[in-house]
């Protein structure tokens, strides 16, 4: 190895923007989720979802589609709303879950307000989706409400 190439490798990497840091962190977490295969780390899922959705200026509702070993198939943002809500349709969640051949899902959405506390509407739509997916033997493992600085897990609260 030449000395010039060695000195180039030892220099610290400098990111150009906050967005670049977040994009790289998301890519790292997604590769970790895919590499580890079975989703056993609630914290890794929480971090991935906070990075993916937490800083959005409008509400997004997404789904992590999992196989029967709880390995990540794909994360998809299914619905986009406004600053204080998004219309979510259980039928579309079921269609996407079947299209991905998912055995289970983790639901997630953000609260642009910065307050992660789930609303009664959040709890209601979660139960509607859970019941609709149960008809085709797909389990809802959790539902996360995320912000840039926090998150709430329905499973940790005993709501799923």
Residue, then its C-alpha position, 0 to 999 in steps of 0.5 A: x500500500x502506498x503512503x498516500x493512499x494510507x493517509x487518505x484512508x485515515x482521514x475522518x469522513x465528513x458528512x455534508x448535511x444532517x440529511x446525509x447523516x440520517x440517510x446513512x443511519x437509516x441505511x445502516x439500521x435497515x441493513x442491520x434489520x435485514x442482516x440480523x434476519x429475525x426481528x428480536x430487537x425492539x430498540x433497533x425497530x424503534x430507532x429505524x422507525x424514528x429515523x424513517x418517520x420521526x422528522x417528517x412534517x406531515x403524518x405518514x403511516x407505514x408497515x413493516x412486512x415480516x415473514x413467518x420467522x419475523x424477518x423483514x421483507x420490506x418497509x412501506x409508507x402506505x399513507x400520507x396525510x397532513x400535519x395532524x392526521x392521515x387517512x388509513x384504510x385497513x383494506x389497503x393494508x391487507x392487500x399490501x400484506x398479501x402482496x408481500x406474502x407477509x405472515x406478520x406486520x409492525x405498524x408505524x406512524x409519526x406525529x409531526x406535533x412531536x408528541x408521541x402519545x397515541x390518540x383514541x383514533x390511533x388505537x381504533x384504527x390499529x384494532x380495525x387493521x388487527x381484526x382485518x389482518x386476522x381474517x387472513x392469518x396475518x398477525x399485528x405484532x406492534x404499532x409504534x407512534x414515533x416522533x424525532x425524539x420519542x416513541x410509543x409501542x402499543x405492545x409495550x403498553x399491552x394494547x396489542 
